[in-house]
């Protein structure tokens, strides 16, 4: 098993083109792949319920099977367990899956009922950077998710840490956000495909600051895939709650916490309030929104 550490960012209008021409990427070695993926689960969605994703990926003439566990992730940054190995053409390796601890916990009945549920098809452009003392793979994905006769677009960039300090991911992300319309995204392609298949998006209900931001980002992911304005309203409400919570915490705890933390709470309050206000505008998805969302996500992650 390896641990995948990455930052996922949804791209706004013109984002892919601006990314390709960004000074940090221009002139770097570039590879392009066409990736066709099939995701598997039981008819009742037991892998999704266990927060796991199983896929078969075709890249040129190679087939790769991957199992991912949820690990931890908010504000676009995630850490999760990942098992990956080559398999025969288009054939799910159930025996190999049975040997993995997460699948063993679910039992053999689940293995027997696994079936193809939805697909993703996208072009991936790759760069590898040495940045802030770390090695980072930058992957620009453009294509579609297909499920239940419907399709939603993929337009995102993933920054995966190959070596070094995860802080370098934040540093690179903020550098890109200076000129590119992007925002942290918390929904994986697997989660988006599952929601498209079932017609249902599930949001967390926690009241902690990080949980409220997580709810807001997932609501924006749902809005991007459905176009239903209720999800944008849900994101606004979560951010307003975060702003009010940060403000209350800052005032009530002034005597018991350091000045540094009090200032941080005040900044979180201001940033969450700014994001909620921006979501009132039809053109909210721009550089300003992305920079502010990333600053807030980084502050809460720290």
N, C-alpha and C positions, 0 to 999 in steps of 0.2 A: 504494500500500500504506500502511496505517496500522499502528501498533503498539498492541495492546490490553494495558492494564495493569489487572489486576483481582485481587480477593481472592474466593475461593469458599468458602462456609461451609455445611456440612450442618446442618440444624436438628433439634433434639430435640423431644420431646413438648411441645406448647404453644408451640413456637417461633414459628410464623407469627402467632399471635394476639398474643403479647408484642411481636413486632417492630412490628406495625401500631400498637400503642399506646405505643411507646417515646417518651419526651419529645422526642428529637431528630427524630422523624418526624411526630409528631402535629401536625396543623395545616399541614403542608407540602402543596404542590400534588401531587395523586396522579392518575396515569393507570393504566388497566387495559387490557391487551391479551390476546387469545386467539391463541396462536401454534401453528401446525401445521407441523412440520418433517419433511422426508424426507432421510435421510443416504444418500450414494452411496459406493460403492467397487467394486472388481473382485471377482469371486467368490473370489479367493485373498487378498483383503485387502491389496492393494499400497499403498493410501493409508495405511491404519493402520500398516503396516510402516514407511512413510516418516514416520510421526508427523504426518499431515495429516488434516484433516476437511473434507468437502465436504457442504454442505446446501443444500436449497431450503426457504425459509421463506415461509409464507403468513400475512400479517397483514391482516385485513379483505380488501380487494380487491387488495392489493399482493403481488407475488412478488419475493423477494430471494434472490439466489444468493451464498453465502459460502464462501470457502476460508480455512481457518486452518492455520497451521503451528505446531509445538509450541513453538518458542522455548525459554524456560527457565521452570521453575516448580516450587516446593516449598513445603511448609508453608501451602498454600492460596493463595499469591501466584504469579501467572504473568505473563509478558511473551511475547507471540507476535505473529507477522505475521498480518495479516488483510486480505483483499481482498473487497469487497462491492459488488454492483451489481444494479439491477432487471432482471428478465427477463420474457419472455412467460409467460402462465399455465401453470404446471406444467411448463415445458419447460426442460431442462438446456441451458445455453449452452456447448457444447463448444468452439466457436470462441473464445469469450472466455477459457475455461480454458487453451487452447493457448498463449495469449499471455503467460501468467503464468510467471515463471522456475521456481517449484517444480514445476509441472506439465510444463513443457518438458523438465526433467531426466529425467522418468519416461518420456517418449516417447509417440508417437501411439497405439501399441498399447494402452496403459493407458487413454487417453481413449476409445477405441472400445469398451472392455469395461466401462465404468462402468455400474452398475445400482443401482436402489434396494435398500437393505439393511435398514433399520429406520426407525422413526418415533418422534417425541416429540410429545406434545400436552399443553400446559400453559397455565395462566393466569399472566400476569406483571403484578404491580403495581409501579409505578415511582414513585420519589421522586428529586428532585435537591437535594442539599445543598451549601451552602458551609460547609466544615468545615476548621479548622486551616489556613486559607489556600489550600485546594484546592476544586475543584468535583468532586463525587462523585455518580455515579448509583447508587442503591440499587434492585436488582431482586429482588423476592420471587417465586420460581417454584414453582408447585404443580401437579402433574399426573402423567403417566406416560410411561415409555419402553416401546415395544412392539417385540418382535423374536421371531422363531421361535415365534409363538403364545403367548409369555409376556409378562408386564408387571411392571415394578417402579416404585415411586412416586418422584416428584420432590418434594422438600421442601427447598429450599435458597435461600440469598440470595447474590447476587453484588454486590460493590462495585466499580464500574469508575471508574477515574480519568479524568476528562475534562480537567482542567487542574490544574497544581500539582505538589507534591512527593509521591512515592509514600508517604513516611512518614505522610501524612495517612490513608492507608488503614488502616495499623496502629492509628493513634490512634482512628479511628472504630470499628474492629473491637473493640478492647479496651473501648471505652465500651459497645457493645452487649452484649458478653460479661459485663458486670457483672450483668445481670438475665435474660439469655436463654440457654437451653441450646443451644449451637452449638459446632461444632468446625471446624478447617480441613479441607478436602476437596481431594484432589489429582486425583481422577478426573473428567474432563469428562463431559458427557452423551454425547458421541460415544464416548468410551472405555467408558463403562458400557453403551451400546447394543451396541458391538462385542463386549464380554464376554458379554452376554446372548445375542447371536446365536451365538457360537462355543461358549459354555459353558465358557470358559477365561479366567481372570484371570492376567495376567503381572505379576510383581513384580520390582523391581530387586534385584541381589545385592551392591551396593557396601558397603564397610565404613566409609566416611567418615560423620561424624555426620549431615550433612544427608541422605545417602542412606539411612541407617537410619531416620530420621524419615519420609522419603518412603515407604519400604517399609511402615512402621507405618500411615501414613495411608491408603495404597492398600489395605492389608489390611482396615482398618475400612470403607472404601468397599465392598469385596467382601463383607464380613460383612453390611452393611446391605442389599445386593441379594440375597444368597443365604440369609441366616439360618443359614449353616453355622458352627458354633462354632470350627472349625479356623482360620478367618480371624482370629477374635478372639485365639486362641492365638498365631498368627503375629505379630500386632501386639504382644502382650505380650512375646514373645521379642525382637523387634526393639528394643523400648524398653528391655528389660533389658540387651541388648548395648550400646545407646547409653549407658545409665547406667554400666555397667562400663568402657566405653571412655573416657568423660569422666573417670571417677574415676582411671583409670590415667594418663591424659594429664596430669591435674592434678598427680598425685604425682610422676611421672617428669620433668616439665618445669619443676618449681618454680624451679630455679636458672637456667634459660635463658629464661624468659618473664617478663613484667611481672606484678606483683601483681594488676593489673586483669584480665588474661586468666586467671590462676589462679582468681580468684574467680568469673569467668564460667563456667569449666569446672566448678567445684564446684556452681554453681547449675544448670547443665544436667544434671549427674549427679543432683541431687536431684529436679528436675522430671521427668526421664525415669523415675526410680524410682517417683515418686508416680503417674504415669500408668499404669505397669505394674501397680501395686498396685490402682488403681481398676478396672482391667479385670477383676479377679477378681470384682467385684460384679456382680450382674445389672442393677442400676440405675446403671451407670457413666456413662451419657450424661446428664450434668447440667451445671449452671453451673460447678461446681468443675473438672470435667474440661476443659471448653472453655477456661476462663481459663488453666489450667496448660499445655495444649497450645499455646495461642497465645503465651504467654510464651516457651516453649521454641522454637517456630518462629521467633519474632522474634529471639531471641538467636542462633540458628544462622544466620539470614539476615544478621544484622549482622556 
